[in-house]
Amino acid sequence: MTRNIGTIDRIIRVVVGLAALSLVFIGPKSLWGLLGLIPLATAAIGWCPPYAMLGIKTCRSSTTG
């Protein structure tokens, strides 16, 4: 898989993912917060399937893995 997520995009995904995941433990304690795992996973691997389908790239180079 070719990386298609840049550094700033990854940071935003981590922040949003952690914020959503925190809903499982604090606040309304909803299992919907588990959806925060999706942006965390895409930030960890540096590849986003919807970006790939739409041809979007936010990284500078197209290095693999």
Chimera marker file (.cmm) of the C-alpha trace (Angstrom):
<marker_set name="trace">
<marker id="1" x="0.000" y="0.000" z="0.000" r="1" g="1" b="0" radius="0.5"/>
<marker id="2" x="1.270" y="3.436" z="-0.867" r="1" g="1" b="0" radius="0.5"/>
<marker id="3" x="1.035" y="6.070" z="1.836" r="1" g="1" b="0" radius="0.5"/>
<marker id="4" x="-1.544" y="8.721" z="1.110" r="1" g="1" b="0" radius="0.5"/>
<marker id="5" x="-1.774" y="10.494" z="4.489" r="1" g="1" b="0" radius="0.5"/>
<marker id="6" x="0.601" y="13.327" z="5.349" r="1" g="1" b="0" radius="0.5"/>
<marker id="7" x="2.003" y="14.300" z="8.738" r="1" g="1" b="0" radius="0.5"/>
<marker id="8" x="-0.535" y="16.998" z="9.593" r="1" g="1" b="0" radius="0.5"/>
<marker id="9" x="-3.386" y="14.748" z="8.483" r="1" g="1" b="0" radius="0.5"/>
<marker id="10" x="-2.039" y="11.953" z="10.706" r="1" g="1" b="0" radius="0.5"/>
<marker id="11" x="-1.832" y="14.265" z="13.726" r="1" g="1" b="0" radius="0.5"/>
<marker id="12" x="-5.416" y="15.414" z="13.190" r="1" g="1" b="0" radius="0.5"/>
<marker id="13" x="-6.573" y="11.797" z="12.888" r="1" g="1" b="0" radius="0.5"/>
<marker id="14" x="-4.832" y="10.846" z="16.149" r="1" g="1" b="0" radius="0.5"/>
<marker id="15" x="-6.405" y="13.762" z="18.024" r="1" g="1" b="0" radius="0.5"/>
<marker id="16" x="-9.889" y="13.063" z="16.620" r="1" g="1" b="0" radius="0.5"/>
<marker id="17" x="-9.508" y="9.332" z="17.225" r="1" g="1" b="0" radius="0.5"/>
<marker id="18" x="-8.440" y="9.789" z="20.838" r="1" g="1" b="0" radius="0.5"/>
<marker id="19" x="-11.236" y="12.278" z="21.459" r="1" g="1" b="0" radius="0.5"/>
<marker id="20" x="-13.829" y="9.863" z="20.071" r="1" g="1" b="0" radius="0.5"/>
<marker id="21" x="-12.314" y="6.916" z="21.925" r="1" g="1" b="0" radius="0.5"/>
<marker id="22" x="-12.495" y="8.857" z="25.191" r="1" g="1" b="0" radius="0.5"/>
<marker id="23" x="-16.303" y="8.750" z="24.896" r="1" g="1" b="0" radius="0.5"/>
<marker id="24" x="-16.120" y="5.078" z="25.840" r="1" g="1" b="0" radius="0.5"/>
<marker id="25" x="-14.575" y="5.914" z="29.224" r="1" g="1" b="0" radius="0.5"/>
<marker id="26" x="-15.771" y="9.435" z="30.110" r="1" g="1" b="0" radius="0.5"/>
<marker id="27" x="-18.726" y="11.548" z="29.129" r="1" g="1" b="0" radius="0.5"/>
<marker id="28" x="-21.762" y="9.653" z="27.831" r="1" g="1" b="0" radius="0.5"/>
<marker id="29" x="-19.850" y="6.307" z="27.988" r="1" g="1" b="0" radius="0.5"/>
<marker id="30" x="-21.144" y="5.247" z="24.602" r="1" g="1" b="0" radius="0.5"/>
<marker id="31" x="-19.754" y="2.404" z="22.529" r="1" g="1" b="0" radius="0.5"/>
<marker id="32" x="-19.971" y="4.761" z="19.523" r="1" g="1" b="0" radius="0.5"/>
<marker id="33" x="-16.626" y="6.029" z="20.767" r="1" g="1" b="0" radius="0.5"/>
<marker id="34" x="-15.050" y="2.849" z="19.426" r="1" g="1" b="0" radius="0.5"/>
<marker id="35" x="-15.344" y="4.437" z="15.987" r="1" g="1" b="0" radius="0.5"/>
<marker id="36" x="-12.323" y="6.444" z="17.111" r="1" g="1" b="0" radius="0.5"/>
<marker id="37" x="-10.257" y="3.348" z="16.363" r="1" g="1" b="0" radius="0.5"/>
<marker id="38" x="-10.718" y="3.960" z="12.629" r="1" g="1" b="0" radius="0.5"/>
<marker id="39" x="-8.841" y="7.286" z="12.444" r="1" g="1" b="0" radius="0.5"/>
<marker id="40" x="-6.219" y="5.906" z="14.837" r="1" g="1" b="0" radius="0.5"/>
<marker id="41" x="-5.661" y="2.872" z="12.614" r="1" g="1" b="0" radius="0.5"/>
<marker id="42" x="-5.446" y="4.909" z="9.418" r="1" g="1" b="0" radius="0.5"/>
<marker id="43" x="-2.990" y="7.283" z="11.097" r="1" g="1" b="0" radius="0.5"/>
<marker id="44" x="-0.881" y="4.338" z="12.275" r="1" g="1" b="0" radius="0.5"/>
<marker id="45" x="-0.589" y="2.724" z="8.843" r="1" g="1" b="0" radius="0.5"/>
<marker id="46" x="-0.536" y="5.988" z="6.867" r="1" g="1" b="0" radius="0.5"/>
<marker id="47" x="-3.098" y="4.796" z="4.332" r="1" g="1" b="0" radius="0.5"/>
<marker id="48" x="-6.769" y="5.729" z="4.029" r="1" g="1" b="0" radius="0.5"/>
<marker id="49" x="-9.008" y="3.604" z="1.752" r="1" g="1" b="0" radius="0.5"/>
<marker id="50" x="-11.434" y="6.447" z="0.866" r="1" g="1" b="0" radius="0.5"/>
<marker id="51" x="-8.474" y="8.670" z="-0.044" r="1" g="1" b="0" radius="0.5"/>
<marker id="52" x="-7.181" y="5.909" z="-2.323" r="1" g="1" b="0" radius="0.5"/>
<marker id="53" x="-10.557" y="5.533" z="-4.050" r="1" g="1" b="0" radius="0.5"/>
<marker id="54" x="-10.869" y="9.282" z="-4.582" r="1" g="1" b="0" radius="0.5"/>
<marker id="55" x="-7.233" y="9.803" z="-5.588" r="1" g="1" b="0" radius="0.5"/>
<marker id="56" x="-6.499" y="12.128" z="-2.670" r="1" g="1" b="0" radius="0.5"/>
<marker id="57" x="-2.965" y="12.374" z="-1.299" r="1" g="1" b="0" radius="0.5"/>
<marker id="58" x="-1.919" y="14.616" z="1.578" r="1" g="1" b="0" radius="0.5"/>
<marker id="59" x="1.665" y="13.376" z="1.855" r="1" g="1" b="0" radius="0.5"/>
<marker id="60" x="4.623" y="14.841" z="0.017" r="1" g="1" b="0" radius="0.5"/>
<marker id="61" x="6.136" y="11.640" z="-1.320" r="1" g="1" b="0" radius="0.5"/>
<marker id="62" x="4.629" y="8.326" z="-2.309" r="1" g="1" b="0" radius="0.5"/>
<marker id="63" x="6.854" y="6.013" z="-0.260" r="1" g="1" b="0" radius="0.5"/>
<marker id="64" x="5.568" y="2.620" z="0.731" r="1" g="1" b="0" radius="0.5"/>
<marker id="65" x="4.857" y="1.284" z="4.160" r="1" g="1" b="0" radius="0.5"/>
<link id1="1" id2="2" r="1" g="1" b="0" radius="0.2"/>
<link id1="2" id2="3" r="1" g="1" b="0" radius="0.2"/>
<link id1="3" id2="4" r="1" g="1" b="0" radius="0.2"/>
<link id1="4" id2="5" r="1" g="1" b="0" radius="0.2"/>
<link id1="5" id2="6" r="1" g="1" b="0" radius="0.2"/>
<link id1="6" id2="7" r="1" g="1" b="0" radius="0.2"/>
<link id1="7" id2="8" r="1" g="1" b="0" radius="0.2"/>
<link id1="8" id2="9" r="1" g="1" b="0" radius="0.2"/>
<link id1="9" id2="10" r="1" g="1" b="0" radius="0.2"/>
<link id1="10" id2="11" r="1" g="1" b="0" radius="0.2"/>
<link id1="11" id2="12" r="1" g="1" b="0" radius="0.2"/>
<link id1="12" id2="13" r="1" g="1" b="0" radius="0.2"/>
<link id1="13" id2="14" r="1" g="1" b="0" radius="0.2"/>
<link id1="14" id2="15" r="1" g="1" b="0" radius="0.2"/>
<link id1="15" id2="16" r="1" g="1" b="0" radius="0.2"/>
<link id1="16" id2="17" r="1" g="1" b="0" radius="0.2"/>
<link id1="17" id2="18" r="1" g="1" b="0" radius="0.2"/>
<link id1="18" id2="19" r="1" g="1" b="0" radius="0.2"/>
<link id1="19" id2="20" r="1" g="1" b="0" radius="0.2"/>
<link id1="20" id2="21" r="1" g="1" b="0" radius="0.2"/>
<link id1="21" id2="22" r="1" g="1" b="0" radius="0.2"/>
<link id1="22" id2="23" r="1" g="1" b="0" radius="0.2"/>
<link id1="23" id2="24" r="1" g="1" b="0" radius="0.2"/>
<link id1="24" id2="25" r="1" g="1" b="0" radius="0.2"/>
<link id1="25" id2="26" r="1" g="1" b="0" radius="0.2"/>
<link id1="26" id2="27" r="1" g="1" b="0" radius="0.2"/>
<link id1="27" id2="28" r="1" g="1" b="0" radius="0.2"/>
<link id1="28" id2="29" r="1" g="1" b="0" radius="0.2"/>
<link id1="29" id2="30" r="1" g="1" b="0" radius="0.2"/>
<link id1="30" id2="31" r="1" g="1" b="0" radius="0.2"/>
<link id1="31" id2="32" r="1" g="1" b="0" radius="0.2"/>
<link id1="32" id2="33" r="1" g="1" b="0" radius="0.2"/>
<link id1="33" id2="34" r="1" g="1" b="0" radius="0.2"/>
<link id1="34" id2="35" r="1" g="1" b="0" radius="0.2"/>
<link id1="35" id2="36" r="1" g="1" b="0" radius="0.2"/>
<link id1="36" id2="37" r="1" g="1" b="0" radius="0.2"/>
<link id1="37" id2="38" r="1" g="1" b="0" radius="0.2"/>
<link id1="38" id2="39" r="1" g="1" b="0" radius="0.2"/>
<link id1="39" id2="40" r="1" g="1" b="0" radius="0.2"/>
<link id1="40" id2="41" r="1" g="1" b="0" radius="0.2"/>
<link id1="41" id2="42" r="1" g="1" b="0" radius="0.2"/>
<link id1="42" id2="43" r="1" g="1" b="0" radius="0.2"/>
<link id1="43" id2="44" r="1" g="1" b="0" radius="0.2"/>
<link id1="44" id2="45" r="1" g="1" b="0" radius="0.2"/>
<link id1="45" id2="46" r="1" g="1" b="0" radius="0.2"/>
<link id1="46" id2="47" r="1" g="1" b="0" radius="0.2"/>
<link id1="47" id2="48" r="1" g="1" b="0" radius="0.2"/>
<link id1="48" id2="49" r="1" g="1" b="0" radius="0.2"/>
<link id1="49" id2="50" r="1" g="1" b="0" radius="0.2"/>
<link id1="50" id2="51" r="1" g="1" b="0" radius="0.2"/>
<link id1="51" id2="52" r="1" g="1" b="0" radius="0.2"/>
<link id1="52" id2="53" r="1" g="1" b="0" radius="0.2"/>
<link id1="53" id2="54" r="1" g="1" b="0" radius="0.2"/>
<link id1="54" id2="55" r="1" g="1" b="0" radius="0.2"/>
<link id1="55" id2="56" r="1" g="1" b="0" radius="0.2"/>
<link id1="56" id2="57" r="1" g="1" b="0" radius="0.2"/>
<link id1="57" id2="58" r="1" g="1" b="0" radius="0.2"/>
<link id1="58" id2="59" r="1" g="1" b="0" radius="0.2"/>
<link id1="59" id2="60" r="1" g="1" b="0" radius="0.2"/>
<link id1="60" id2="61" r="1" g="1" b="0" radius="0.2"/>
<link id1="61" id2="62" r="1" g="1" b="0" radius="0.2"/>
<link id1="62" id2="63" r="1" g="1" b="0" radius="0.2"/>
<link id1="63" id2="64" r="1" g="1" b="0" radius="0.2"/>
<link id1="64" id2="65" r="1" g="1" b="0" radius="0.2"/>
</marker_set>
